[in-house]
Structures are given as C-alpha cells and as structure tokens.
Amino acid sequence: MKNVLLTAFAACQMFVAYSQTKDTLQPPLVKISGSADVYYKYNFNGNNTDNKTSFTNSHNSFELGMISLKAEHEFKKGSIVADLGFGRRAAEFSYNESTDKTATAELAIKQLYLSYQVLDKLKISMGSFGTHVGYELLDAYLNRNYSMSYMFTNGPFFNTGVKADITISTSWTAMVGLFNPTDFKSASWSNQKYIGAQLGYSSTTAPLKLYLNYLEGRDTLGVQNHQIDFVAIYQVNTLLGLGYNGTVSTYKHTRDKEADPQSAKWWGSAVYVNLDFTPKFGLTLRGEYFDDKDALKTFAGTNGGNVLAGTLSFNYKVGNLTIVPEFRIDKASVDIFNKSNGAPVGTSPNVLLAATYHF
C-alpha cells in the first residue's frame, strides 16, 4: 500500500508540474481581494460632535472601520465586479439605504457592475460604481490620509446607471454616463437622472495624470445641480509626489415655478504633498479650504462660512499592513465646533491612530 501511495503522489506531482508550465499565464476564474481598517481617535475639544467629515465620528474610542471583500471575474469580452463592505464606514457610505447610519454595522454593496468590451476602445458598464468625481476613495488603504476631506464628504459617493469608457489615444481617455440621482442604488420612484462625464490625460513622457470630471442633474427635491471637479497627480521623483483636487457644486431650485430660482454653491480646493523617505516610511500633508458661504452643507443652519483644515499623516508599511498616526486641525470662520461643556469654538484639533490592511 505504501508503494501505491508513493506512486500516486509522484504522479500527482508530475501532473501539477505539467499544469504549471502549461497554464501559468492563464488568469484565475475569480480574483478575490479585500481590505480592513480600524482606528482610535481623540478630539481635544472633548466630544464627537466636532467631526464634520466622513467616517471618523468618534472621540476617545477604539473604532472598527470597514471590512471589504471584492470578487472579479472575466470571460472573453465580459467581466463582473462585486464589491461588498461591512461596518460603520460601509453604513455611512450607503446612507440613503440605512435608517441609522451612525449606530449600525451594515452590510453594503459598495459596487456591483457588469462590463462588456464592445470595441477595442469602447467598454460599456452597467450597475453601481464608485463615483468618478474627486481625489479620495472609500477604501481606507487607498488613501494616505485616514480622515476624509470636506470635498469627499459633500461630493457624490457613488453612481448607479450605465457608462461608456472610451480610449481616445495612448494618453487620452473619456467617460460618459447616465445615472440615478446621486448616491441612490434604486430610484424607481423618481423620473430624474444625472449625466456624468470624465476626460482623462496620462502623459507618456512624464509621471503626470489629469482628470476633468462633470456631474449634473436634478435631485429628488427638484433642485438642479452642476458639479465640475478637477484632479491632478504628479510624481516629481521617488521622494516627492503632489496631488490637487478642486471642485465647485452649484444648485438652483427649479421646482417652484413662481419663485425666482436663485443659485447657490459650495466649493473646495485641496493640495496633497506626499513624501516617501523609504519604501516603508512616508508622510502626507493635506491642506484644504472649503467654502460654504451659502450654508448648503457644513454650515447649514448658519449664515454660511468656510473651513481651513490641515492634516499630517504618517504612513509606516509592513507588507500590506499600514500604520497611520495622524494629526489634524480644522479652523472655521464660524463657531461650528463645541467644547465638552457645550461652549462654541471655531477650531477642532484631534489626533488618531489607524491601521489598514489589504490582500
């Protein structure tokens, strides 16, 4: 019996070796990837009401962010992507689907779409996908700062609909799409649709990428929205990388035909300075100015104002694990923050320690 087992084992080894030489270059049937993040945050004003951006609404508490699992499958000219998230971060991301986004640990479909390569330079996708607008992304490990910007928080999170990705040349790409109202996976109760577009440039002679993004449509309250967004990324050298994001979002109430449809807007601008001293250690400084003088977003309930926010994040990498100590201070033109005793103040300093992992 021992000889039979040894013979069978040797045959299996020969078969595996033959298979590896023949099929090594073939892609797997399903590609699985995922990530997770956790953090601790301390706010020096002593409360969790000072946070005006996404995903870090806590004080003096260890918090779970989100665990994600993403499956991708390709066949001939078609592909499917299913991206699931579980946790507080996923719940806030899908705020239109949650009755209590701050207390629930919700399972959310972050992305789900099917694509087909109609032509060599034309791909059609239908489903729900992360928005094309903005610099920062939902998955924590994809950002060098752990806390989010005001522009990310107030801009679109995702779009659901159909889009066409077009390859114009080796440097230029474009996208056009027709979507549900922003951040709604289902909107059968509304006849409104949004139009989205992107023009992308990637230099073939320099480490430069540029994106001009556009999104417009009438929301579920009958308010017409136009948003123009610009992103620039330039890797100066192995030490220094630069990023920029500027956006302006304009609103006009068109539902009441008798009223004068006054326009209102918010806008923001952020610069990202990335320094990588070694492959394992770097830092990112983000400086952001967010203007909400028409009191549409952060300054709702006031006469409007602006915020100047500075964030310094260190990144220490051990394989796929990244440790992120972060220092942040937000200074507002109006006292929208509060001390623990309720006294209004115009600044909000805080520190956090986060860890992200991806596979």
C-alpha positions as CSV (number, residue, x, y, z in Angstrom):
1,M,0.0,0.0,0.0
2,K,2.9,2.4,0.9
3,N,4.4,1.9,-2.6
4,V,1.0,2.6,-4.2
5,L,0.6,5.8,-2.3
6,L,4.1,6.9,-3.2
7,T,3.5,6.2,-6.8
8,A,0.2,8.1,-6.8
9,F,1.9,11.1,-5.1
10,A,4.6,11.1,-7.7
11,A,2.1,11.1,-10.5
12,C,0.2,14.0,-8.9
13,Q,3.4,16.0,-8.6
14,M,4.2,15.4,-12.3
15,F,0.7,16.5,-13.2
16,V,0.9,19.7,-11.2
17,A,4.3,20.5,-12.6
18,Y,2.9,20.0,-16.2
19,S,-0.1,22.1,-15.4
20,Q,2.0,24.9,-14.1
21,T,4.2,25.0,-17.2
22,K,1.1,25.0,-19.4
23,D,-1.4,27.2,-17.5
24,T,0.8,29.6,-15.5
25,L,-0.2,32.6,-17.6
26,Q,-3.9,31.9,-17.5
27,P,-5.9,34.2,-15.2
28,P,-7.8,32.7,-12.3
29,L,-11.6,32.1,-12.7
30,V,-12.3,34.5,-9.9
31,K,-9.9,37.1,-8.4
32,I,-10.6,37.8,-4.7
33,S,-9.2,40.8,-2.9
34,G,-10.2,42.6,0.3
35,S,-9.2,45.1,3.0
36,A,-9.9,46.1,6.6
37,D,-9.3,49.2,8.7
38,V,-9.5,50.1,12.4
39,Y,-8.7,53.3,14.3
40,Y,-8.6,55.3,17.6
41,K,-9.3,59.0,17.7
42,Y,-9.0,61.7,20.4
43,N,-10.7,65.1,19.9
44,F,-9.1,67.8,22.1
45,N,-12.5,69.6,22.4
46,G,-13.6,66.5,24.2
47,N,-16.6,65.4,22.1
48,N,-17.5,63.5,18.9
49,T,-19.8,66.2,17.5
50,D,-16.9,68.2,16.1
51,N,-16.3,65.8,13.2
52,K,-17.8,67.4,10.1
53,T,-16.3,64.9,7.6
54,S,-17.0,61.2,6.9
55,F,-16.1,58.0,8.7
56,T,-14.3,59.3,11.9
57,N,-17.3,60.3,14.0
58,S,-15.9,59.4,17.4
59,H,-13.9,60.6,20.4
60,N,-11.6,58.7,22.8
61,S,-12.8,55.4,21.4
62,F,-11.4,52.4,19.5
63,E,-13.4,52.0,16.4
64,L,-13.9,49.5,13.6
65,G,-13.9,51.0,10.1
66,M,-14.9,48.5,7.4
67,I,-14.0,45.1,6.1
68,S,-14.3,44.7,2.3
69,L,-14.4,41.7,0.0
70,K,-14.2,42.1,-3.7
71,A,-14.7,39.4,-6.4
72,E,-13.8,40.0,-10.1
73,H,-14.4,37.6,-13.0
74,E,-13.5,38.0,-16.7
75,F,-14.6,35.9,-19.6
76,K,-13.8,36.7,-23.3
77,K,-15.0,40.3,-23.6
78,G,-17.2,40.5,-20.5
79,S,-16.5,40.9,-16.8
80,I,-18.3,41.3,-13.5
81,V,-17.2,43.1,-10.3
82,A,-18.9,42.5,-6.9
83,D,-17.6,44.6,-4.0
84,L,-19.1,44.2,-0.5
85,G,-18.4,46.2,2.6
86,F,-19.3,45.6,6.2
87,G,-19.1,48.1,9.1
88,R,-19.7,51.7,10.1
89,R,-17.8,53.0,7.1
90,A,-20.0,51.0,4.7
91,A,-23.1,52.2,6.6
92,E,-22.2,55.9,6.2
93,F,-21.3,55.3,2.5
94,S,-24.8,53.9,1.9
95,Y,-26.5,56.5,4.0
96,N,-29.6,56.5,1.7
97,E,-30.2,52.8,2.5
98,S,-29.7,52.9,6.3
99,T,-32.1,54.2,8.9
100,D,-29.4,54.7,11.4
101,K,-26.0,55.3,9.7
102,T,-24.2,56.2,12.9
103,A,-25.1,53.2,15.0
104,T,-25.4,50.3,12.6
105,A,-22.7,48.0,11.3
106,E,-24.3,47.5,7.9
107,L,-23.6,45.2,5.0
108,A,-23.5,47.3,1.9
109,I,-23.0,46.7,-1.8
110,K,-20.2,49.1,-2.5
111,Q,-20.0,48.2,-6.2
112,L,-21.8,45.8,-8.4
113,Y,-21.5,46.1,-12.2
114,L,-21.2,44.2,-15.4
115,S,-19.0,45.3,-18.3
116,Y,-18.6,44.4,-21.9
117,Q,-15.8,45.3,-24.3
118,V,-17.9,46.3,-27.3
119,L,-14.9,47.5,-29.3
120,D,-11.2,47.6,-28.7
121,K,-11.6,51.2,-27.5
122,L,-15.1,51.1,-26.1
123,K,-16.3,49.4,-22.9
124,I,-19.9,49.6,-21.6
125,S,-20.6,49.1,-17.9
126,M,-24.0,48.9,-16.1
127,G,-24.6,48.7,-12.3
128,S,-23.3,50.7,-9.4
129,F,-19.7,52.0,-9.1
130,G,-17.7,54.4,-7.0
131,T,-18.0,58.0,-8.4
132,H,-15.6,59.4,-10.9
133,V,-15.6,62.7,-9.0
134,G,-12.9,63.6,-6.6
135,Y,-9.4,62.6,-5.4
136,E,-10.1,60.5,-2.3
137,L,-11.6,57.0,-2.3
138,L,-13.8,55.0,0.0
139,D,-11.4,52.2,0.9
140,A,-9.1,53.4,3.6
141,Y,-5.9,51.7,2.4
142,L,-6.2,53.6,-0.9
143,N,-5.8,56.9,0.8
144,R,-2.6,58.2,2.5
145,N,-4.7,60.4,4.9
146,Y,-7.1,58.3,7.1
147,S,-9.6,61.1,7.8
148,M,-11.5,62.4,4.8
149,S,-11.7,65.8,3.2
150,Y,-14.7,68.1,3.2
151,M,-14.9,67.7,-0.6
152,F,-15.2,64.0,-0.4
153,T,-17.8,64.2,2.4
154,N,-20.0,66.6,0.5
155,G,-19.4,65.3,-3.0
156,P,-21.0,62.2,-4.5
157,F,-20.1,58.8,-3.1
158,F,-21.3,56.5,-5.9
159,N,-23.3,56.4,-9.1
160,T,-25.7,53.8,-10.4
161,G,-26.5,53.5,-14.0
162,V,-24.7,52.9,-17.3
163,K,-21.5,54.4,-18.6
164,A,-19.2,54.1,-21.6
165,D,-15.4,54.2,-21.2
166,I,-13.6,55.3,-24.3
167,T,-9.9,55.1,-25.1
168,I,-9.2,58.1,-27.4
169,S,-5.4,57.6,-27.6
170,T,-2.4,56.3,-25.6
171,S,-2.7,59.5,-23.5
172,W,-6.4,60.4,-23.5
173,T,-9.5,58.7,-22.2
174,A,-13.1,59.7,-21.7
175,M,-16.2,58.5,-19.9
176,V,-19.9,59.4,-20.3
177,G,-22.7,58.0,-18.3
178,L,-26.4,58.2,-17.3
179,F,-27.1,57.7,-13.6
180,N,-29.8,57.6,-10.9
181,P,-29.9,60.6,-8.6
182,T,-26.6,60.7,-6.7
183,D,-26.0,58.0,-4.1
184,F,-29.2,56.1,-4.8
185,K,-28.9,52.5,-6.0
186,S,-32.6,52.4,-6.6
187,A,-34.7,55.3,-7.7
188,S,-37.8,53.8,-9.3
189,W,-40.0,56.5,-7.5
190,S,-38.1,59.3,-9.3
191,N,-38.0,60.2,-13.0
192,Q,-34.8,62.2,-12.5
193,K,-31.5,61.2,-14.0
194,Y,-28.0,62.5,-13.8
195,I,-25.4,62.9,-16.6
196,G,-21.7,62.2,-15.8
197,A,-18.6,62.7,-17.8
198,Q,-14.8,62.5,-17.4
199,L,-11.9,63.5,-19.6
200,G,-8.6,61.9,-18.5
201,Y,-5.0,62.6,-19.6
202,S,-2.0,60.4,-18.7
203,S,1.3,61.7,-20.1
204,T,3.6,59.1,-21.9
205,T,6.7,61.2,-21.2
206,A,6.1,62.4,-17.5
207,P,4.5,60.9,-14.4
208,L,1.5,63.3,-14.8
209,K,-2.2,62.4,-14.7
210,L,-5.1,64.9,-15.1
211,Y,-8.8,64.4,-14.8
212,L,-11.7,66.8,-15.6
213,N,-15.0,65.5,-14.1
214,Y,-18.5,66.6,-14.5
215,L,-21.9,65.6,-13.0
216,E,-25.3,67.3,-13.4
217,G,-28.9,66.5,-12.9
218,R,-32.0,67.3,-10.9
219,D,-32.1,65.7,-7.5
220,T,-35.1,64.1,-5.7
221,L,-36.2,67.5,-4.4
222,G,-36.3,69.1,-7.8
223,V,-33.0,71.0,-7.3
224,Q,-30.8,71.3,-10.4
225,N,-27.1,70.5,-9.6
226,H,-24.0,71.1,-11.7
227,Q,-20.6,69.9,-10.3
228,I,-17.2,70.4,-12.0
229,D,-14.2,68.7,-10.5
230,F,-10.5,68.7,-11.4
231,V,-7.8,66.3,-10.2
232,A,-4.1,66.5,-10.9
233,I,-1.4,64.0,-9.8
234,Y,2.3,64.5,-10.4
235,Q,5.1,62.3,-9.1
236,V,8.1,64.6,-9.1
237,N,10.6,61.9,-8.1
238,T,10.8,58.8,-5.8
239,L,10.8,61.2,-2.8
240,L,8.1,63.7,-3.7
241,G,4.6,63.4,-5.1
242,L,1.9,66.1,-5.5
243,G,-1.8,66.0,-5.8
244,Y,-4.5,68.6,-6.2
245,N,-8.3,68.5,-6.1
246,G,-10.6,71.4,-6.8
247,T,-14.4,71.2,-7.1
248,V,-17.4,73.6,-7.4
249,S,-21.0,72.4,-7.0
250,T,-23.9,74.8,-8.0
251,Y,-27.5,74.4,-7.1
252,K,-30.7,76.0,-8.4
253,H,-34.2,75.3,-7.1
254,T,-36.4,74.8,-10.1
255,R,-39.4,73.1,-8.5
256,D,-41.3,76.3,-7.6
257,K,-42.0,78.0,-10.9
258,E,-43.3,81.1,-9.3
259,A,-40.2,81.8,-7.2
260,D,-37.1,83.3,-8.6
261,P,-34.7,80.4,-8.9
262,Q,-31.7,81.7,-7.0
263,S,-28.4,79.9,-7.4
264,A,-26.3,78.7,-4.5
265,K,-23.0,76.9,-4.4
266,W,-20.2,75.3,-2.4
267,W,-16.6,74.8,-3.5
268,G,-13.3,73.5,-2.2
269,S,-9.7,73.1,-3.0
270,A,-7.1,70.8,-1.6
271,V,-3.3,70.2,-2.0
272,Y,-1.6,66.9,-1.1
273,V,2.1,66.7,-0.6
274,N,3.4,63.1,-0.4
275,L,7.0,62.4,0.9
276,D,8.3,58.8,0.8
277,F,11.6,58.7,2.6
278,T,11.9,54.9,2.2
279,P,9.6,52.2,0.7
280,K,8.3,51.6,4.2
281,F,8.0,55.1,5.6
282,G,6.4,58.3,4.3
283,L,4.1,61.1,5.2
284,T,1.3,63.2,3.6
285,L,0.3,66.8,4.3
286,R,-3.1,67.8,3.1
287,G,-4.2,71.4,3.2
288,E,-7.9,72.1,2.3
289,Y,-10.1,75.1,2.0
290,F,-13.8,74.5,2.0
291,D,-16.2,77.4,1.2
292,D,-19.9,77.1,2.1
293,K,-21.0,80.7,2.3
294,D,-24.5,79.8,1.1
295,A,-24.9,77.4,4.0
296,L,-25.7,74.4,1.9
297,K,-23.6,71.7,3.6
298,T,-21.3,72.0,6.7
299,F,-22.7,75.4,7.6
300,A,-26.4,74.6,7.3
301,G,-28.3,76.4,9.9
302,T,-25.9,79.4,10.0
303,N,-25.3,82.3,7.7
304,G,-22.6,80.4,5.9
305,G,-18.8,80.3,6.3
306,N,-15.6,78.4,5.4
307,V,-13.2,75.9,6.9
308,L,-9.4,75.7,6.6
309,A,-8.2,72.2,7.5
310,G,-4.7,70.8,7.8
311,T,-3.9,67.1,8.1
312,L,-0.5,65.5,8.7
313,S,-0.5,61.7,8.3
314,F,2.5,59.4,8.7
315,N,2.5,56.0,6.8
316,Y,4.5,53.1,8.0
317,K,4.2,50.0,5.9
318,V,4.9,46.4,6.9
319,G,4.0,44.4,3.9
320,N,0.3,45.0,3.2
321,L,-0.2,46.5,6.7
322,T,0.0,50.3,7.0
323,I,0.1,52.1,10.4
324,V,-1.2,55.7,10.1
325,P,-0.6,58.2,13.0
326,E,-2.4,61.4,12.1
327,F,-2.7,65.0,13.4
328,R,-5.5,67.3,12.2
329,I,-6.8,70.7,13.0
330,D,-9.9,72.4,11.4
331,K,-10.4,76.1,11.7
332,A,-13.8,77.5,10.8
333,S,-14.8,81.1,10.2
334,V,-17.9,80.5,12.4
335,D,-18.0,78.7,15.7
336,I,-19.5,75.4,14.4
337,F,-17.4,73.3,16.9
338,N,-18.0,72.8,20.6
339,K,-16.1,72.2,23.8
340,S,-17.3,69.3,26.0
341,N,-19.3,71.7,28.1
342,G,-21.1,72.9,25.0
343,A,-19.3,76.2,24.6
344,P,-19.0,77.0,20.8
345,V,-15.5,77.4,19.3
346,G,-14.0,77.9,15.9
347,T,-11.3,75.2,15.9
348,S,-11.2,71.5,16.3
349,P,-7.8,69.7,16.9
350,N,-7.6,65.9,17.0
351,V,-5.2,63.0,16.7
352,L,-5.9,59.4,15.6
353,L,-4.0,56.2,15.1
354,A,-5.3,53.9,12.3
355,A,-4.3,50.6,10.8
356,T,-5.2,49.4,7.3
357,Y,-4.6,46.0,5.6
358,H,-5.3,44.8,2.1
359,F,-4.8,41.5,0.3
